[in-house]
Amino acid sequence: MIPIKTIEELILKHSTLEKDLSSRDLEKKVFAEKSKEYSDISEVIVSAKKYLSYEKDKKELENILNDNSVDEELKKLADTELLELKDEYERNEKKLKLFLLPKDEADKKNAIIEIRAGTGGLEASLFASDLFKMYEKVSHKKKWALELISISRSDAGGLKEVIASIKGTNIYSTLKYESGVHRVQRVPDTETQGRVHTSAATVAVLPEAEEVDLKINEADLRIDVFRAGGPGGQSVNTTDSAVRITHIPTGLTVSQQDEKSQHKNKAKGMKILRSRLYELERSRIDQERSQDRKTKIGTGDRSERIRTYNFPQGRVTDHRINLTLHRLEEFLEGEAFDEMIESLTLQAQEDSLSNLK
């Protein structure tokens, strides 16, 4: 049960913000912040007021049911209304609990997605390519902007590694549950006996950190430049345009060589490094807060096997929530992706609610 005082404070906050916003004395930045907060609370204000009036409304209906002078027809109506009132109370309570849960400040950020071929050789690199194409299609359907940061191709036409940034609305909150090991079961084109092989690729989704989110001391960085290898044009291979950035305190290293410009490679490398450091700090804080809590869904453990794509059976199974969709081809086309994400989000919310004390 949510403390009545908490709900009263929420309603008072909404009323105060309403008065503040009617004032013309607010600075533009403050007005924008208060407008956002007012809009957020407005989504649950009706539920808050009904939750607050529940005991009073319930007592009135119970009085009718206990009044011997009231005819049976009216009592039946009151009984039905009481059942509906209790159902509404439970819905409002859940909605308010979700609203009052601590917010993840990264949820509204853009994201950096990193996909790497895992066990399975060339077949794993082909699967990594399939996953990247799936996220490209999802981005296109949702009108997100996907920008390639770096890419390393395999001999078979697959991908050893690809890193991209995705920009739009609430990107990280949508994609954060994709982090982990994705497993594929299928018959490779090179398999003459028709045997099913198992391969894997890892996906890491990081909130894209801005400079205001994380200050990096230049003295903590070691920056090395070197000549880029592989295809990319004459200027790529004849100048020291590639950059390797090492964050000395953590040992994190980022190499970037896709651009012909050393300056551009450094900027892209810093973007990746900043996001990795930001996620590292978030993970540390989250671990400290929830050492005694176990949830079905994680967002940072890249060693956790989260999903299997089984081609012979045409299914995709998420092992964290035991959800199987027999629409594998659709899923890889980005068609059934939202159904999976919504189920994961709902389960994560249920986990959070069950951890409330």
C-alpha positions as a printed Julia matrix, in Angstrom:
357×3 Matrix{Float64}:
   0.0     0.0     0.0
   1.28    3.46   -0.91
   1.42    5.91    2.03
  -1.41    8.46    1.78
   1.09   11.22    2.56
   3.05   10.32   -0.59
  -0.07   10.68   -2.74
  -1.05   13.94   -1.05
   2.42   15.34   -1.75
   2.12   14.29   -5.4
  -1.22   16.07   -5.79
   0.13   19.16   -4.01
   3.19   19.14   -6.29
   0.94   19.06   -9.37
  -1.1    22.0    -8.05
   2.03   24.01   -7.19
   3.55   23.42  -10.62
   0.3    24.52  -12.24
   0.46   27.82  -10.36
   4.17   28.26  -11.12
   3.61   27.72  -14.85
   0.89   30.37  -14.93
   3.49   32.89  -13.77
   5.35   34.89  -16.4
   8.41   35.39  -14.22
  10.04   32.02  -14.92
  13.24   31.77  -16.9
  13.0    29.79  -20.12
  15.1    26.88  -18.8
  13.18   26.68  -15.5
   9.87   26.89  -17.36
  10.89   23.96  -19.58
  11.92   21.85  -16.56
   8.71   22.58  -14.65
   6.6    21.95  -17.78
   8.19   18.53  -18.16
   7.6    17.65  -14.51
   4.0    18.91  -14.69
   3.37   16.86  -17.82
   4.79   13.71  -16.18
   2.64   14.06  -13.04
  -0.43   14.89  -15.15
  -0.29   11.34  -16.54
  -1.13    9.92  -13.1
  -2.94   12.77  -11.36
  -6.42   11.32  -11.99
  -5.29    7.96  -10.59
  -3.75    9.74   -7.59
  -6.99   11.58   -6.75
  -9.09    8.43   -7.14
  -6.63    6.48   -5.01
  -6.91    9.13   -2.31
 -10.72    9.07   -2.33
 -10.94    5.25   -2.34
 -11.59    4.73    1.38
 -14.31    7.41    1.42
 -16.03    6.02   -1.72
 -15.73    2.47   -0.41
 -17.3     3.4     2.94
 -20.26    5.09    1.23
 -21.0     1.97   -0.8
 -20.6    -0.3     2.23
 -23.06    1.9     4.14
 -25.63    1.32    1.41
 -25.05   -2.43    1.57
 -25.46   -2.45    5.35
 -28.56   -0.23    5.38
 -31.69   -2.36    5.86
 -33.93    0.44    4.56
 -32.32    0.31    1.1
 -34.1    -1.89   -1.47
 -32.37   -4.93   -2.99
 -32.06   -3.43   -6.48
 -30.01   -0.51   -5.17
 -27.9    -2.89   -3.08
 -27.07   -4.94   -6.18
 -25.96   -1.8    -7.95
 -23.86   -0.78   -4.95
 -22.32   -4.26   -4.76
 -21.35   -4.14   -8.46
 -19.96   -0.65   -8.06
 -17.92   -1.76   -5.04
 -16.3    -4.57   -7.05
 -15.47   -2.14   -9.84
 -14.11    0.34   -7.3
 -11.75   -2.32   -5.85
 -10.53   -3.29   -9.34
  -9.93    0.37  -10.16
  -8.08    0.83   -6.87
  -5.69   -2.01   -7.72
  -5.06   -0.61  -11.23
  -4.44    2.87   -9.83
  -2.13    1.52   -7.14
   0.0    -0.33   -9.71
   0.12    2.7   -12.01
   1.19    4.96   -9.15
   3.79    2.49   -7.88
   5.32    2.34  -11.37
   5.34    6.12  -11.54
   6.97    6.4    -8.1
   9.71    3.88   -8.91
  13.19    5.45   -9.05
  13.75    6.68  -12.59
  16.71    5.49  -14.63
  18.23    8.76  -15.83
  19.69    6.95  -18.85
  16.33    5.73  -20.2
  15.77    8.8   -22.35
  19.28    8.86  -23.75
  20.43    7.8   -27.17
  22.36    4.53  -27.31
  25.55    3.02  -28.62
  25.16   -0.58  -29.74
  28.13   -2.91  -30.06
  27.76   -6.31  -31.76
  30.58   -8.86  -31.86
  30.81  -12.34  -33.35
  31.26  -14.94  -30.63
  31.76  -18.7   -30.76
  31.1   -20.34  -34.1
  33.7   -18.96  -36.49
  32.45  -17.62  -39.82
  28.88  -18.62  -39.02
  29.01  -16.43  -35.88
  30.13  -13.46  -38.0
  27.2   -14.05  -40.38
  24.85  -14.1   -37.4
  26.38  -10.87  -36.06
  25.6    -9.35  -39.47
  22.0   -10.63  -39.27
  21.57   -9.02  -35.84
  22.93   -5.69  -37.06
  20.56   -5.77  -40.05
  17.68   -6.45  -37.65
  18.53   -3.39  -35.54
  18.89   -1.36  -38.74
  15.36   -2.4   -39.79
  13.94   -1.65  -36.34
  15.59    1.79  -36.46
  14.17    2.47  -39.92
  10.63    1.47  -38.88
  10.81    3.66  -35.77
  12.42    6.54  -37.68
  15.51    6.42  -35.47
  18.81    7.69  -36.85
  21.46    4.95  -36.94
  25.04    6.12  -37.52
  27.88    3.68  -38.09
  30.89    4.34  -35.85
  33.13    1.41  -36.76
  32.85   -1.88  -38.61
  35.1    -4.92  -39.1
  34.04   -7.46  -41.72
  34.85  -11.17  -41.92
  36.01  -13.15  -44.95
  32.56  -14.71  -45.34
  30.86  -11.33  -45.69
  29.73  -11.29  -42.08
  30.81   -8.97  -39.28
  33.53   -9.51  -36.7
  32.44   -6.35  -34.9
  30.2    -3.36  -35.52
  29.59   -0.29  -33.36
  26.84    2.23  -34.1
  25.02    5.06  -32.38
  21.22    5.23  -32.48
  19.44    8.51  -31.9
  15.75    9.19  -31.33
  13.22    9.16  -28.49
  13.8     6.93  -25.43
  16.3     4.79  -27.32
  18.13    3.31  -24.36
  14.93    2.37  -22.51
  13.82    0.44  -25.61
  17.08   -1.35  -26.4
  18.75   -1.84  -23.0
  17.42   -5.38  -22.57
  19.23   -6.47  -25.76
  22.58   -6.68  -23.96
  23.86  -10.23  -23.64
  24.65  -13.34  -25.65
  22.38  -14.05  -28.63
  22.54  -17.66  -29.84
  21.61  -18.98  -33.28
  20.8   -22.56  -34.27
  20.73  -23.24  -38.01
  22.28  -25.23  -40.84
  25.17  -23.24  -42.35
  25.41  -22.95  -46.13
  28.71  -24.85  -45.99
  27.18  -27.81  -44.09
  26.76  -30.74  -46.5
  25.24  -33.18  -43.98
  22.38  -30.85  -43.01
  23.49  -30.69  -39.38
  22.33  -27.83  -37.19
  25.19  -25.71  -35.82
  25.07  -23.42  -32.8
  26.85  -20.06  -32.94
  26.68  -16.89  -30.89
  27.16  -13.14  -30.97
  27.3   -10.65  -28.12
  25.34   -7.42  -28.01
  26.12   -4.53  -25.69
  23.8    -1.51  -25.5
  25.22    1.52  -23.73
  23.53    4.85  -22.96
  25.3     7.5   -25.01
  27.01    9.74  -22.49
  27.44   13.45  -23.04
  30.32   15.49  -21.67
  28.02   16.86  -18.95
  27.34   13.27  -17.77
  30.96   12.36  -17.28
  34.09   14.45  -16.95
  37.21   12.7   -18.24
  40.57   14.01  -17.05
  42.91   14.4   -20.03
  45.78   13.31  -17.78
  44.06    9.91  -17.43
  44.25    9.27  -21.18
  47.01    7.82  -23.3
  46.47    8.48  -26.98
  48.44    6.59  -29.6
  48.22    7.18  -33.34
  49.12    4.63  -35.99
  48.61    3.79  -39.62
  45.22    2.3   -40.37
  45.08   -1.14  -41.95
  42.69   -2.75  -44.37
  40.72   -1.18  -47.22
  39.74    2.44  -47.09
  41.57    4.38  -49.77
  45.1     5.61  -50.22
  45.02    8.34  -47.56
  43.77    5.9   -44.9
  46.71    3.56  -45.41
  49.49    6.11  -45.84
  48.88    8.46  -42.89
  48.78    7.98  -39.13
  45.02    8.54  -38.99
  44.07    5.65  -36.69
  43.73    6.4   -32.98
  43.96    4.23  -29.89
  42.7     5.79  -26.65
  43.51    4.15  -23.31
  41.84    5.24  -20.08
  44.68    4.54  -17.66
  42.68    4.22  -14.35
  40.33    1.55  -15.74
  42.45    0.06  -18.54
  39.6     0.55  -21.03
  40.9     0.86  -24.59
  39.16    2.09  -27.73
  40.64    1.93  -31.23
  39.16    3.86  -34.14
  40.37    3.89  -37.75
  37.31    4.1   -40.01
  37.75    7.79  -40.8
  40.56    9.29  -42.91
  40.89   12.11  -40.37
  42.77   11.52  -37.12
  40.61   14.2   -35.49
  37.36   12.42  -36.5
  38.68    9.07  -35.33
  39.58   10.58  -31.95
  36.11   12.16  -31.62
  34.39    8.83  -32.38
  36.73    6.99  -30.03
  36.0     9.44  -27.23
  32.26    8.98  -27.77
  32.62    5.21  -27.3
  35.0     5.56  -24.33
  32.76    8.09  -22.59
  29.73    5.79  -22.91
  31.67    2.74  -21.67
  32.95    4.65  -18.64
  29.47    6.02  -17.92
  27.97    2.51  -18.06
  30.78    1.14  -15.89
  29.99    3.7   -13.19
  26.23    3.07  -13.51
  26.79   -0.67  -13.12
  28.93   -0.13  -10.02
  26.29    2.07   -8.36
  23.47   -0.3    -9.34
  25.37   -3.26   -7.89
  25.83   -1.45   -4.59
  22.13   -0.6    -4.43
  20.84   -4.07   -5.24
  23.3    -6.6    -3.84
  20.5    -8.43   -2.06
  18.03   -8.32   -4.93
  17.69  -10.79   -7.76
  15.85   -9.93  -10.94
  15.1   -12.02  -13.99
  16.22   -9.34  -16.37
  19.63   -7.72  -16.43
  20.9    -4.94  -18.67
  24.65   -5.19  -18.38
  25.91   -8.78  -18.17
  27.25   -9.53  -21.63
  28.05  -13.14  -20.67
  24.41  -13.97  -19.99
  22.71  -16.04  -22.7
  19.5   -14.13  -23.24
  17.98  -15.32  -26.52
  18.0   -18.18  -29.01
  17.14  -17.87  -32.7
  16.21  -21.36  -33.92
  15.87  -21.47  -37.71
  14.75  -25.13  -38.17
  11.77  -24.47  -35.86
  11.25  -20.87  -36.98
  11.24  -19.57  -33.41
  12.95  -16.97  -31.25
  13.02  -17.57  -27.49
  13.96  -15.11  -24.77
  15.22  -17.18  -21.84
  14.77  -14.46  -19.2
  10.99  -14.38  -19.51
  10.47  -17.77  -21.19
   8.76  -16.11  -24.16
   8.81  -17.89  -27.51
   7.62  -16.29  -30.74
   7.14  -18.64  -33.68
   7.81  -15.78  -36.09
  11.56  -15.81  -36.48
  11.68  -14.35  -39.99
   9.31  -11.54  -38.96
  11.4   -10.87  -35.88
  14.59  -10.51  -37.91
  12.71   -8.11  -40.2
  11.89   -5.98  -37.14
   8.17   -6.8   -37.35
   7.7    -8.67  -34.04
  10.44   -6.82  -32.18
   8.08   -4.54  -30.22
   6.16   -7.51  -28.82
   9.37   -8.89  -27.3
  10.49   -5.52  -25.93
   7.09   -4.81  -24.36
   7.11   -8.2   -22.62
  10.64   -7.61  -21.31
   9.73   -4.12  -20.08
   6.61   -5.38  -18.29
   8.59   -8.13  -16.57
  11.27   -5.64  -15.51
   8.56   -3.41  -14.03
   7.07   -6.38  -12.17
  10.52   -7.23  -10.81
  10.98   -3.64   -9.64
   7.56   -3.58   -7.98
   8.25   -6.83   -6.15
  11.48   -5.33   -4.81
   9.67   -2.34   -3.28
   9.81   -2.44    0.49
